[in-house]
Each structure stands twice: as C-alpha cells, then as structure tokens.
Amino acid sequence: PAAPAPAVDVFADAGLAGPLQNMTISPAPIVNGTQVVPLKIDTPAFGGKWTGMKQEVKATAPAAQVNSPDAFMAVVSSKAGLHPIQAIGKTMEAILAGQVGEGGAPVLVHSKISPGVGTVTITVRSADHEISSAMSRHISMVLSSGSG
C-alpha cells in the first residue's frame, strides 16, 4: 500500500508555527530509533525491577488533566507506550512500565500527584540515562500539551 500523504500544516508553511513548528509528539517516545512499547508486569515485578534500575530522572509537570492516579495512567499509558500497572488513590501514586522495543530494555515510571499544588512528580528509572531522560521529557510534554 502507498504511504499516506504527509499532513499539510498551513501554519508551518506560512512560517507562523513559531519555534516548535518542527516538533511533533509521537504516540510513544522513540529511544535510539526504537519505539517504547508496553511492558506487561505486575506490582511485585515492578518493585523488583525498580530497585535495580540506577538511572533515575525526575520531573514535575502540570496535573491539570491528571488529577487522579487513574487519570494519569489513562493519559500516559495511551500517549507514552506504557502499561498501566497500579493506581493507588490513597497516596495519589501510579506506576507504569514500558520497554524499548519488544523484549528490550525496561523503563519504569512512578508518579505522585499533588492536587493541592496542581502538579505531578514523575520519576523514571531504567538502566540507561538516555532512556530515562527521553521518557521523562515525553511524559512532561504530554502533560504540558493540555490535550486530554
């Protein structure tokens, strides 16, 4: 089948898109040319992997569209290629997991929502700093984009 025609961006074509005109948010981050896909593990497996992952990146993002752990998991799992593992309403935390390609390096995400402050603290861990950093940036962009 023929590739779909590229989307026409009238704002970019007219030079009106500003400094971010060449930036797109893919459905999931690409790390070293490979797309992140869900890693279907449970909470005990997440905990076991978490302690072994030494490359940690933390970020704070607006929580406007994710005012609960369930909302965070729904938005982030659909837009970052992550498997939603557990939402903990009492502590306002959520955990998710992905991998760089099928069977690839795991990337783990923990979030803590602070509704009174209106922010969510995201902690990403993997064995590779570049993976942790790319996922952290991607989730921050998704949450900052304002589209639910």
N, CA, C and O atoms as a GROMACS GRO file, in nm:
protein
  592
    1PRO      N    1   0.083  -0.121   0.000
    1PRO     CA    2   0.000   0.000   0.000
    1PRO      C    3   0.086   0.126   0.000
    1PRO      O    4   0.196   0.128   0.057
    2ALA      N    5   0.037   0.228  -0.064
    2ALA     CA    6   0.110   0.355  -0.070
    2ALA      C    7   0.108   0.423   0.066
    2ALA      O    8   0.012   0.412   0.142
    3ALA      N    9   0.216   0.495   0.094
    3ALA     CA   10   0.224   0.568   0.220
    3ALA      C   11   0.124   0.683   0.217
    3ALA      O   12   0.101   0.742   0.111
    4PRO      N   13   0.063   0.715   0.332
    4PRO     CA   14  -0.032   0.827   0.333
    4PRO      C   15   0.040   0.957   0.301
    4PRO      O   16   0.158   0.974   0.333
    5ALA      N   17  -0.032   1.049   0.239
    5ALA     CA   18   0.026   1.179   0.207
    5ALA      C   19   0.057   1.252   0.337
    5ALA      O   20  -0.020   1.244   0.432
    6PRO      N   21   0.170   1.323   0.341
    6PRO     CA   22   0.203   1.397   0.464
    6PRO      C   23   0.098   1.504   0.492
    6PRO      O   24   0.042   1.564   0.400
    7ALA      N   25   0.072   1.525   0.618
    7ALA     CA   26  -0.027   1.625   0.658
    7ALA      C   27   0.024   1.764   0.621
    7ALA      O   28   0.143   1.793   0.632
    8VAL      N   29  -0.066   1.847   0.577
    8VAL     CA   30  -0.031   1.984   0.541
    8VAL      C   31  -0.052   2.070   0.665
    8VAL      O   32  -0.159   2.070   0.725
    9ASP      N   33   0.052   2.145   0.701
    9ASP     CA   34   0.043   2.235   0.815
    9ASP      C   35   0.049   2.377   0.762
    9ASP      O   36   0.156   2.430   0.735
   10VAL      N   37  -0.069   2.438   0.747
   10VAL     CA   38  -0.074   2.573   0.688
   10VAL      C   39   0.000   2.675   0.772
   10VAL      O   40   0.054   2.772   0.718
   11PHE      N   41   0.004   2.655   0.904
   11PHE     CA   42   0.076   2.749   0.989
   11PHE      C   43   0.227   2.738   0.969
   11PHE      O   44   0.296   2.839   0.959
   12ALA      N   45   0.276   2.614   0.964
   12ALA     CA   46   0.420   2.594   0.941
   12ALA      C   47   0.458   2.642   0.802
   12ALA      O   48   0.562   2.707   0.785
   13ASP      N   49   0.375   2.611   0.702
   13ASP     CA   50   0.404   2.653   0.565
   13ASP      C   51   0.411   2.805   0.554
   13ASP      O   52   0.488   2.858   0.473
   14ALA      N   53   0.333   2.874   0.634
   14ALA     CA   54   0.333   3.020   0.632
   14ALA      C   55   0.435   3.078   0.730
   14ALA      O   56   0.446   3.200   0.742
   15GLY      N   57   0.509   2.990   0.799
   15GLY     CA   58   0.608   3.037   0.895
   15GLY      C   59   0.546   3.091   1.023
   15GLY      O   60   0.609   3.170   1.092
   16LEU      N   61   0.422   3.049   1.055
   16LEU     CA   62   0.352   3.102   1.171
   16LEU      C   63   0.352   3.009   1.291
   16LEU      O   64   0.293   3.041   1.395
   17ALA      N   65   0.416   2.894   1.279
   17ALA     CA   66   0.409   2.796   1.387
   17ALA      C   67   0.506   2.826   1.500
   17ALA      O   68   0.496   2.766   1.607
   18GLY      N   69   0.598   2.916   1.479
   18GLY     CA   70   0.691   2.952   1.585
   18GLY      C   71   0.804   2.851   1.600
   18GLY      O   72   0.824   2.766   1.513
   19PRO      N   73   0.878   2.860   1.710
   19PRO     CA   74   0.999   2.778   1.726
   19PRO      C   75   0.971   2.628   1.738
   19PRO      O   76   1.062   2.548   1.719
   20LEU      N   77   0.848   2.589   1.768
   20LEU     CA   78   0.817   2.447   1.784
   20LEU      C   79   0.757   2.386   1.659
   20LEU      O   80   0.701   2.276   1.665
   21GLN      N   81   0.766   2.454   1.544
   21GLN     CA   82   0.694   2.408   1.427
   21GLN      C   83   0.737   2.271   1.378
   21GLN      O   84   0.657   2.200   1.317
   22ASN      N   85   0.861   2.232   1.402
   22ASN     CA   86   0.906   2.102   1.354
   22ASN      C   87   0.897   1.994   1.460
   22ASN      O   88   0.950   1.884   1.442
   23MET      N   89   0.831   2.025   1.571
   23MET     CA   90   0.824   1.931   1.682
   23MET      C   91   0.688   1.862   1.682
   23MET      O   92   0.584   1.927   1.677
   24THR      N   93   0.691   1.730   1.688
   24THR     CA   94   0.566   1.656   1.696
   24THR      C   95   0.573   1.564   1.817
   24THR      O   96   0.681   1.523   1.858
   25ILE      N   97   0.459   1.533   1.874
   25ILE     CA   98   0.454   1.440   1.985
   25ILE      C   99   0.404   1.307   1.930
   25ILE      O  100   0.288   1.294   1.893
   26SER      N  101   0.495   1.211   1.925
   26SER     CA  102   0.456   1.080   1.873
   26SER      C  103   0.374   1.008   1.979
   26SER      O  104   0.374   1.048   2.095
   27PRO      N  105   0.305   0.900   1.940
   27PRO     CA  106   0.224   0.826   2.038
   27PRO      C  107   0.309   0.769   2.151
   27PRO      O  108   0.260   0.753   2.262
   28ALA      N  109   0.434   0.739   2.124
   28ALA     CA  110   0.524   0.691   2.227
   28ALA      C  111   0.664   0.740   2.192
   28ALA      O  112   0.696   0.759   2.075
   29PRO      N  113   0.747   0.760   2.294
   29PRO     CA  114   0.881   0.810   2.264
   29PRO      C  115   0.963   0.709   2.186
   29PRO      O  116   0.945   0.588   2.199
   30ILE      N  117   1.052   0.762   2.104
   30ILE     CA  118   1.146   0.680   2.029
   30ILE      C  119   1.281   0.696   2.098
   30ILE      O  120   1.329   0.808   2.116
   31VAL      N  121   1.342   0.584   2.137
   31VAL     CA  122   1.471   0.588   2.203
   31VAL      C  123   1.569   0.509   2.117
   31VAL      O  124   1.548   0.391   2.088
   32ASN      N  125   1.676   0.575   2.076
   32ASN     CA  126   1.774   0.511   1.988
   32ASN      C  127   1.707   0.446   1.866
   32ASN      O  128   1.744   0.337   1.825
   33GLY      N  129   1.608   0.517   1.810
   33GLY     CA  130   1.541   0.468   1.690
   33GLY      C  131   1.436   0.361   1.713
   33GLY      O  132   1.379   0.310   1.617
   34THR      N  133   1.409   0.326   1.840
   34THR     CA  134   1.313   0.220   1.870
   34THR      C  135   1.199   0.276   1.954
   34THR      O  136   1.223   0.351   2.049
   35GLN      N  137   1.076   0.241   1.918
   35GLN     CA  138   0.960   0.292   1.991
   35GLN      C  139   0.939   0.215   2.122
   35GLN      O  140   0.958   0.094   2.128
   36VAL      N  141   0.901   0.289   2.226
   36VAL     CA  142   0.869   0.228   2.354
   36VAL      C  143   0.733   0.160   2.343
   36VAL      O  144   0.637   0.217   2.291
   37VAL      N  145   0.726   0.036   2.392
   37VAL     CA  146   0.602  -0.042   2.391
   37VAL      C  147   0.570  -0.086   2.535
   37VAL      O  148   0.660  -0.090   2.619
   38PRO      N  149   0.443  -0.119   2.563
   38PRO     CA  150   0.407  -0.159   2.700
   38PRO      C  151   0.482  -0.283   2.748
   38PRO      O  152   0.506  -0.376   2.671
   39LEU      N  153   0.519  -0.283   2.875
   39LEU     CA  154   0.579  -0.399   2.941
   39LEU      C  155   0.476  -0.446   3.044
   39LEU      O  156   0.454  -0.380   3.145
   40LYS      N  157   0.414  -0.559   3.015
   40LYS     CA  158   0.304  -0.608   3.100
   40LYS      C  159   0.359  -0.687   3.218
   40LYS      O  160   0.382  -0.807   3.210
   41ILE      N  161   0.379  -0.614   3.329
   41ILE     CA  162   0.426  -0.676   3.453
   41ILE      C  163   0.331  -0.634   3.565
   41ILE      O  164   0.250  -0.542   3.548
   42ASP      N  165   0.341  -0.702   3.680
   42ASP     CA  166   0.255  -0.667   3.794
   42ASP      C  167   0.335  -0.586   3.896
   42ASP      O  168   0.454  -0.561   3.878
   43THR      N  169   0.269  -0.546   4.003
   43THR     CA  170   0.331  -0.460   4.104
   43THR      C  171   0.456  -0.522   4.167
   43THR      O  172   0.558  -0.454   4.179
   44PRO      N  173   0.453  -0.652   4.209
   44PRO     CA  174   0.575  -0.710   4.266
   44PRO      C  175   0.692  -0.712   4.166
   44PRO      O  176   0.807  -0.688   4.205
   45ALA      N  177   0.665  -0.740   4.039
   45ALA     CA  178   0.771  -0.740   3.938
   45ALA      C  179   0.825  -0.599   3.918
   45ALA      O  180   0.946  -0.580   3.900
   46PHE      N  181   0.735  -0.500   3.920
   46PHE     CA  182   0.776  -0.360   3.908
   46PHE      C  183   0.873  -0.326   4.022
   46PHE      O  184   0.980  -0.270   3.999
   47GLY      N  185   0.834  -0.362   4.146
   47GLY     CA  186   0.918  -0.333   4.263
   47GLY      C  187   1.055  -0.398   4.253
   47GLY      O  188   1.156  -0.337   4.287
   48GLY      N  189   1.057  -0.523   4.204
   48GLY     CA  190   1.184  -0.593   4.189
   48GLY      C  191   1.275  -0.527   4.087
   48GLY      O  192   1.395  -0.515   4.109
   49LYS      N  193   1.217  -0.482   3.976
   49LYS     CA  194   1.296  -0.416   3.872
   49LYS      C  195   1.338  -0.275   3.916
   49LYS      O  196   1.449  -0.230   3.887
   50TRP      N  197   1.247  -0.205   3.987
   50TRP     CA  198   1.271  -0.065   4.028
   50TRP      C  199   1.402  -0.052   4.106
   50TRP      O  200   1.481   0.038   4.079
   51THR      N  201   1.423  -0.141   4.202
   51THR     CA  202   1.542  -0.128   4.286
   51THR      C  203   1.671  -0.151   4.208
   51THR      O  204   1.777  -0.102   4.248
   52GLY      N  205   1.664  -0.224   4.096
   52GLY     CA  206   1.784  -0.249   4.016
   52GLY      C  207   1.813  -0.144   3.911
   52GLY      O  208   1.920  -0.144   3.851
   53MET      N  209   1.718  -0.055   3.889
   53MET     CA  210   1.735   0.048   3.786
   53MET      C  211   1.802   0.170   3.849
   53MET      O  212   1.745   0.235   3.937
   54LYS      N  213   1.922   0.202   3.804
   54LYS     CA  214   2.000   0.306   3.869
   54LYS      C  215   1.995   0.442   3.798
   54LYS      O  216   2.036   0.542   3.856
   55GLN      N  217   1.945   0.447   3.675
   55GLN     CA  218   1.942   0.574   3.602
   55GLN      C  219   1.806   0.639   3.619
   55GLN      O  220   1.710   0.606   3.550
   56GLU      N  221   1.800   0.733   3.714
   56GLU     CA  222   1.673   0.796   3.752
   56GLU      C  223   1.668   0.940   3.706
   56GLU      O  224   1.764   1.015   3.721
   57VAL      N  225   1.554   0.978   3.649
   57VAL     CA  226   1.529   1.117   3.610
   57VAL      C  227   1.394   1.157   3.669
   57VAL      O  228   1.294   1.087   3.652
   58LYS      N  229   1.393   1.273   3.739
   58LYS     CA  230   1.269   1.324   3.798
   58LYS      C  231   1.227   1.450   3.724
   58LYS      O  232   1.310   1.528   3.677
   59ALA      N  233   1.096   1.468   3.716
   59ALA     CA  234   1.041   1.588   3.653
   59ALA      C  235   0.911   1.623   3.723
   59ALA      O  236   0.846   1.538   3.783
   60THR      N  237   0.873   1.750   3.714
   60THR     CA  238   0.745   1.795   3.766
   60THR      C  239   0.668   1.854   3.649
   60THR      O  240   0.722   1.932   3.571
   61ALA      N  241   0.542   1.815   3.638
   61ALA     CA  242   0.459   1.863   3.527
   61ALA      C  243   0.325   1.909   3.581
   61ALA      O  244   0.287   1.872   3.693
   62PRO      N  245   0.252   1.990   3.504
   62PRO     CA  246   0.119   2.032   3.548
   62PRO      C  247   0.024   1.913   3.556
   62PRO      O  248   0.028   1.824   3.470
   63ALA      N  249  -0.060   1.912   3.658
   63ALA     CA  250  -0.153   1.799   3.677
   63ALA      C  251  -0.295   1.835   3.636
   63ALA      O  252  -0.390   1.769   3.679
   64ALA      N  253  -0.312   1.939   3.553
   64ALA     CA  254  -0.446   1.985   3.517
   64ALA      C  255  -0.533   1.874   3.459
   64ALA      O  256  -0.650   1.862   3.494
   65GLN      N  257  -0.477   1.793   3.372
   65GLN     CA  258  -0.557   1.689   3.307
   65GLN      C  259  -0.543   1.553   3.376
   65GLN      O  260  -0.604   1.455   3.333
   66VAL      N  261  -0.464   1.547   3.481
   66VAL     CA  262  -0.443   1.419   3.552
   66VAL      C  263  -0.455   1.441   3.702
   66VAL      O  264  -0.356   1.434   3.774
   67ASN      N  265  -0.578   1.467   3.749
   67ASN     CA  266  -0.597   1.499   3.890
   67ASN      C  267  -0.617   1.375   3.978
   67ASN      O  268  -0.650   1.387   4.095
   68SER      N  269  -0.597   1.255   3.919
   68SER     CA  270  -0.604   1.132   3.997
   68SER      C  271  -0.505   1.032   3.936
   68SER      O  272  -0.468   1.045   3.820
   69PRO      N  273  -0.463   0.932   4.014
   69PRO     CA  274  -0.374   0.831   3.959
   69PRO      C  275  -0.434   0.758   3.839
   69PRO      O  276  -0.364   0.725   3.744
   70ASP      N  277  -0.566   0.732   3.844
   70ASP     CA  278  -0.631   0.666   3.731
   70ASP      C  279  -0.624   0.751   3.605
   70ASP      O  280  -0.599   0.700   3.496
   71ALA      N  281  -0.646   0.882   3.621
   71ALA     CA  282  -0.640   0.973   3.507
   71ALA      C  283  -0.497   0.978   3.451
   71ALA      O  284  -0.478   0.977   3.330
   72PHE      N  285  -0.398   0.984   3.540
   72PHE     CA  286  -0.258   0.985   3.497
   72PHE      C  287  -0.229   0.859   3.415
   72PHE      O  288  -0.170   0.867   3.308
   73MET      N  289  -0.270   0.743   3.467
   73MET     CA  290  -0.242   0.617   3.397
   73MET      C  291  -0.311   0.614   3.261
   73MET      O  292  -0.252   0.568   3.163
   74ALA      N  293  -0.434   0.663   3.254
   74ALA     CA  294  -0.507   0.661   3.126
   74ALA      C  295  -0.438   0.748   3.022
   74ALA      O  296  -0.416   0.705   2.909
   75VAL      N  297  -0.404   0.870   3.059
   75VAL     CA  298  -0.341   0.963   2.965
   75VAL      C  299  -0.201   0.915   2.926
   75VAL      O  300  -0.168   0.907   2.808
   76VAL      N  301  -0.121   0.883   3.025
   76VAL     CA  302   0.019   0.849   2.997
   76VAL      C  303   0.033   0.713   2.928
   76VAL      O  304   0.118   0.698   2.840
   77SER      N  305  -0.049   0.615   2.966
   77SER     CA  306  -0.035   0.484   2.901
   77SER      C  307  -0.071   0.494   2.753
   77SER      O  308  -0.010   0.428   2.669
   78SER      N  309  -0.171   0.577   2.721
   78SER     CA  310  -0.213   0.588   2.582
   78SER      C  311  -0.117   0.672   2.498
   78SER      O  312  -0.111   0.654   2.376
   79LYS      N  313  -0.043   0.762   2.560
   79LYS     CA  314   0.041   0.854   2.484
   79LYS      C  315   0.190   0.831   2.502
   79LYS      O  316   0.271   0.903   2.443
   80ALA      N  317   0.229   0.733   2.583
   80ALA     CA  318   0.372   0.711   2.606
   80ALA      C  319   0.412   0.564   2.590
   80ALA      O  320   0.526   0.528   2.621
   81GLY      N  321   0.322   0.480   2.541
   81GLY     CA  322   0.359   0.341   2.517
   81GLY      C  323   0.385   0.262   2.643
   81GLY      O  324   0.467   0.171   2.643
   82LEU      N  325   0.315   0.295   2.751
   82LEU     CA  326   0.339   0.230   2.879
   82LEU      C  327   0.220   0.144   2.921
   82LEU      O  328   0.106   0.173   2.886
   83HIS      N  329   0.249   0.038   2.997
   83HIS     CA  330   0.146  -0.049   3.053
   83HIS      C  331   0.108   0.005   3.192
   83HIS      O  332   0.195   0.018   3.278
   84PRO      N  333  -0.022   0.037   3.214
   84PRO     CA  334  -0.063   0.083   3.348
   84PRO      C  335  -0.066  -0.035   3.445
   84PRO      O  336  -0.137  -0.133   3.422
   85ILE      N  337   0.010  -0.024   3.553
   85ILE     CA  338   0.020  -0.136   3.647
   85ILE      C  339  -0.073  -0.118   3.766
   85ILE      O  340  -0.156  -0.204   3.795
   86GLN      N  341  -0.060  -0.005   3.835
   86GLN     CA  342  -0.141   0.014   3.955
   86GLN      C  343  -0.159   0.162   3.985
   86GLN      O  344  -0.066   0.242   3.973
   87ALA      N  345  -0.282   0.197   4.023
   87ALA     CA  346  -0.314   0.331   4.072
   87ALA      C  347  -0.344   0.318   4.221
   87ALA      O  348  -0.421   0.231   4.262
   88ILE      N  349  -0.283   0.403   4.301
   88ILE     CA  350  -0.302   0.398   4.445
   88ILE      C  351  -0.367   0.531   4.486
   88ILE      O  352  -0.299   0.631   4.508
   89GLY      N  353  -0.501   0.530   4.495
   89GLY     CA  354  -0.576   0.652   4.523
   89GLY      C  355  -0.542   0.716   4.656
   89GLY      O  356  -0.536   0.838   4.667
   90LYS      N  357  -0.520   0.633   4.757
   90LYS     CA  358  -0.495   0.684   4.892
   90LYS      C  359  -0.370   0.772   4.898
   90LYS      O  360  -0.368   0.874   4.966
   91THR      N  361  -0.264   0.731   4.824
   91THR     CA  362  -0.139   0.807   4.826
   91THR      C  363  -0.120   0.891   4.699
   91THR      O  364  -0.020   0.960   4.685
   92MET      N  365  -0.219   0.884   4.606
   92MET     CA  366  -0.215   0.960   4.479
   92MET      C  367  -0.093   0.922   4.394
   92MET      O  368  -0.030   1.009   4.333
   93GLU      N  369  -0.062   0.793   4.390
   93GLU     CA  370   0.051   0.745   4.312
   93GLU      C  371   0.004   0.649   4.203
   93GLU      O  372  -0.103   0.589   4.212
   94ALA      N  373   0.085   0.638   4.099
   94ALA     CA  374   0.058   0.542   3.991
   94ALA      C  375   0.191   0.489   3.940
   94ALA      O  376   0.292   0.559   3.942
   95ILE      N  377   0.191   0.362   3.895
   95ILE     CA  378   0.311   0.303   3.837
   95ILE      C  379   0.277   0.243   3.701
   95ILE      O  380   0.170   0.186   3.681
   96LEU      N  381   0.372   0.258   3.608
   96LEU     CA  382   0.356   0.209   3.472
   96LEU      C  383   0.491   0.154   3.425
   96LEU      O  384   0.595   0.188   3.481
   97ALA      N  385   0.488   0.070   3.320
   97ALA     CA  386   0.613   0.013   3.269
   97ALA      C  387   0.609   0.001   3.118
   97ALA      O  388   0.504  -0.024   3.058
   98GLY      N  389   0.725   0.020   3.059
   98GLY     CA  390   0.741   0.003   2.915
   98GLY      C  391   0.874  -0.062   2.887
   98GLY      O  392   0.953  -0.090   2.978
   99GLN      N  393   0.899  -0.085   2.758
   99GLN     CA  394   1.028  -0.140   2.717
   99GLN      C  395   1.062  -0.081   2.581
   99GLN      O  396   0.974  -0.048   2.502
  100VAL      N  397   1.192  -0.068   2.556
  100VAL     CA  398   1.237  -0.010   2.430
  100VAL      C  399   1.236  -0.122   2.326
  100VAL      O  400   1.333  -0.195   2.311
  101GLY      N  401   1.124  -0.134   2.254
  101GLY     CA  402   1.105  -0.243   2.159
  101GLY      C  403   1.065  -0.370   2.233
  101GLY      O  404   1.090  -0.383   2.352
  102GLU      N  405   1.002  -0.463   2.160
  102GLU     CA  406   0.962  -0.590   2.222
  102GLU      C  407   1.084  -0.661   2.279
  102GLU      O  408   1.182  -0.684   2.208
  103GLY      N  409   1.078  -0.695   2.408
  103GLY     CA  410   1.190  -0.764   2.472
  103GLY      C  411   1.310  -0.676   2.500
  103GLY      O  412   1.416  -0.726   2.537
  104GLY      N  413   1.294  -0.545   2.482
  104GLY     CA  414   1.405  -0.452   2.500
  104GLY      C  415   1.421  -0.406   2.644
  104GLY      O  416   1.362  -0.462   2.736
  105ALA      N  417   1.503  -0.305   2.661
  105ALA     CA  418   1.534  -0.252   2.794
  105ALA      C  419   1.410  -0.196   2.861
  105ALA      O  420   1.337  -0.118   2.800
  106PRO      N  421   1.384  -0.236   2.987
  106PRO     CA  422   1.266  -0.184   3.058
  106PRO      C  423   1.283  -0.037   3.096
  106PRO      O  424   1.393   0.011   3.121
  107VAL      N  425   1.170   0.034   3.101
  107VAL     CA  426   1.166   0.170   3.152
  107VAL      C  427   1.045   0.176   3.245
  107VAL      O  428   0.933   0.142   3.206
  108LEU      N  429   1.068   0.221   3.368
  108LEU     CA  430   0.966   0.221   3.472
  108LEU      C  431   0.930   0.364   3.511
  108LEU      O  432   1.016   0.451   3.519
  109VAL      N  433   0.800   0.387   3.535
  109VAL     CA  434   0.752   0.522   3.567
  109VAL      C  435   0.671   0.517   3.696
  109VAL      O  436   0.583   0.433   3.713
  110HIS      N  437   0.702   0.610   3.786
  110HIS     CA  438   0.627   0.628   3.910
  110HIS      C  439   0.579   0.773   3.911
  110HIS      O  440   0.655   0.864   3.878
  111SER      N  441   0.454   0.794   3.948
  111SER     CA  442   0.404   0.931   3.957
  111SER      C  443   0.341   0.954   4.093
  111SER      O  444   0.285   0.864   4.155
  112LYS      N  445   0.352   1.078   4.138
  112LYS     CA  446   0.290   1.120   4.265
  112LYS      C  447   0.221   1.252   4.235
  112LYS      O  448   0.285   1.352   4.204
  113ILE      N  449   0.088   1.250   4.245
  113ILE     CA  450   0.009   1.368   4.213
  113ILE      C  451  -0.012   1.450   4.340
  113ILE      O  452  -0.045   1.397   4.445
  114SER      N  453   0.008   1.582   4.326
  114SER     CA  454  -0.015   1.676   4.436
  114SER      C  455  -0.129   1.768   4.395
  114SER      O  456  -0.104   1.877   4.344
  115PRO      N  457  -0.256   1.723   4.416
  115PRO     CA  458  -0.369   1.801   4.366
  115PRO      C  459  -0.376   1.942   4.424
  115PRO      O  460  -0.416   2.035   4.353
  116GLY      N  461  -0.340   1.959   4.550
  116GLY     CA  462  -0.344   2.092   4.610
  116GLY      C  463  -0.249   2.189   4.543
  116GLY      O  464  -0.274   2.309   4.537
  117VAL      N  465  -0.137   2.135   4.493
  117VAL     CA  466  -0.035   2.217   4.427
  117VAL      C  467  -0.061   2.225   4.277
  117VAL      O  468  -0.020   2.320   4.211
  118GLY      N  469  -0.130   2.123   4.224
  118GLY     CA  470  -0.159   2.121   4.082
  118GLY      C  471  -0.046   2.065   3.998
  118GLY      O  472  -0.035   2.096   3.879
  119THR      N  473   0.038   1.982   4.060
  119THR     CA  474   0.150   1.924   3.986
  119THR      C  475   0.154   1.773   4.006
  119THR      O  476   0.092   1.718   4.098
  120VAL      N  477   0.229   1.708   3.918
  120VAL     CA  478   0.257   1.566   3.933
  120VAL      C  479   0.408   1.550   3.923
  120VAL      O  480   0.472   1.603   3.832
  121THR      N  481   0.464   1.476   4.018
  121THR     CA  482   0.607   1.446   4.016
  121THR      C  483   0.624   1.311   3.948
  121THR      O  484   0.564   1.211   3.989
  122ILE      N  485   0.705   1.309   3.844
  122ILE     CA  486   0.728   1.188   3.765
  122ILE      C  487   0.870   1.142   3.790
  122ILE      O  488   0.965   1.220   3.779
  123THR      N  489   0.885   1.015   3.825
  123THR     CA  490   1.018   0.956   3.840
  123THR      C  491   1.028   0.843   3.739
  123THR      O  492   0.945   0.752   3.738
  124VAL      N  493   1.129   0.850   3.654
  124VAL     CA  494   1.152   0.748   3.552
  124VAL      C  495   1.283   0.679   3.582
  124VAL      O  496   1.385   0.744   3.608
  125ARG      N  497   1.281   0.546   3.578
  125ARG     CA  498   1.404   0.468   3.600
  125ARG      C  499   1.423   0.367   3.489
  125ARG      O  500   1.327   0.306   3.440
  126SER      N  501   1.548   0.350   3.450
  126SER     CA  502   1.589   0.246   3.356
  126SER      C  503   1.737   0.220   3.380
  126SER      O  504   1.796   0.276   3.472
  127ALA      N  505   1.796   0.134   3.299
  127ALA     CA  506   1.939   0.107   3.312
  127ALA      C  507   2.021   0.207   3.232
  127ALA      O  508   2.144   0.208   3.242
  128ASP      N  509   1.955   0.291   3.152
  128ASP     CA  510   2.023   0.382   3.061
  128ASP      C  511   1.969   0.524   3.083
  128ASP      O  512   1.849   0.547   3.073
  129HIS      N  513   2.059   0.617   3.113
  129HIS     CA  514   2.017   0.755   3.141
  129HIS      C  515   1.941   0.815   3.024
  129HIS      O  516   1.846   0.890   3.045
  130GLU      N  517   1.981   0.785   2.901
  130GLU     CA  518   1.916   0.840   2.783
  130GLU      C  519   1.769   0.795   2.775
  130GLU      O  520   1.682   0.873   2.738
  131ILE      N  521   1.744   0.669   2.810
  131ILE     CA  522   1.607   0.616   2.809
  131ILE      C  523   1.523   0.688   2.915
  131ILE      O  524   1.413   0.735   2.886
  132SER      N  525   1.576   0.698   3.036
  132SER     CA  526   1.503   0.765   3.145
  132SER      C  527   1.473   0.909   3.109
  132SER      O  528   1.362   0.958   3.130
  133SER      N  529   1.572   0.978   3.054
  133SER     CA  530   1.558   1.118   3.018
  133SER      C  531   1.456   1.137   2.906
  133SER      O  532   1.373   1.228   2.913
  134ALA      N  533   1.462   1.052   2.804
  134ALA     CA  534   1.368   1.063   2.691
  134ALA      C  535   1.224   1.040   2.738
  134ALA      O  536   1.134   1.113   2.697
  135MET      N  537   1.202   0.940   2.823
  135MET     CA  538   1.067   0.912   2.872
  135MET      C  539   1.017   1.026   2.960
  135MET      O  540   0.901   1.066   2.950
  136SER      N  541   1.103   1.078   3.046
  136SER     CA  542   1.065   1.187   3.134
  136SER      C  543   1.023   1.309   3.051
  136SER      O  544   0.920   1.371   3.079
  137ARG      N  545   1.102   1.344   2.950
  137ARG     CA  546   1.069   1.458   2.864
  137ARG      C  547   0.937   1.434   2.791
  137ARG      O  548   0.855   1.524   2.781
  138HIS      N  549   0.917   1.312   2.741
  138HIS     CA  550   0.796   1.281   2.666
  138HIS      C  551   0.671   1.296   2.754
  138HIS      O  552   0.573   1.357   2.713
  139ILE      N  553   0.676   1.239   2.874
  139ILE     CA  554   0.560   1.248   2.964
  139ILE      C  555   0.534   1.394   3.001
  139ILE      O  556   0.419   1.437   3.005
  140SER      N  557   0.639   1.469   3.028
  140SER     CA  558   0.623   1.612   3.061
  140SER      C  559   0.556   1.686   2.946
  140SER      O  560   0.467   1.768   2.968
  141MET      N  561   0.597   1.656   2.821
  141MET     CA  562   0.536   1.720   2.704
  141MET      C  563   0.389   1.683   2.692
  141MET      O  564   0.304   1.768   2.666
  142VAL      N  565   0.360   1.555   2.711
  142VAL     CA  566   0.220   1.508   2.702
  142VAL      C  567   0.134   1.584   2.804
  142VAL      O  568   0.026   1.631   2.771
  143LEU      N  569   0.183   1.594   2.928
  143LEU     CA  570   0.105   1.659   3.033
  143LEU      C  571   0.098   1.809   3.017
  143LEU      O  572   0.002   1.872   3.062
  144SER      N  573   0.198   1.868   2.952
  144SER     CA  574   0.201   2.013   2.932
  144SER      C  575   0.121   2.056   2.809
  144SER      O  576   0.089   2.173   2.793
  145SER      N  577   0.090   1.960   2.723
  145SER     CA  578   0.023   1.994   2.596
  145SER      C  579  -0.121   2.039   2.617
  145SER      O  580  -0.178   2.108   2.532
  146GLY      N  581  -0.182   1.999   2.729
  146GLY     CA  582  -0.317   2.044   2.759
  146GLY      C  583  -0.425   1.970   2.684
  146GLY      O  584  -0.544   1.997   2.705
  147SER      N  585  -0.387   1.875   2.597
  147SER     CA  586  -0.491   1.800   2.527
  147SER      C  587  -0.516   1.672   2.603
  147SER      O  588  -0.422   1.599   2.632
  148GLY      N  589  -0.640   1.642   2.634
  148GLY     CA  590  -0.673   1.526   2.712
  148GLY      C  591  -0.714   1.415   2.624
  148GLY      O  592  -0.747   1.306   2.672
   0.00000   0.00000   0.00000
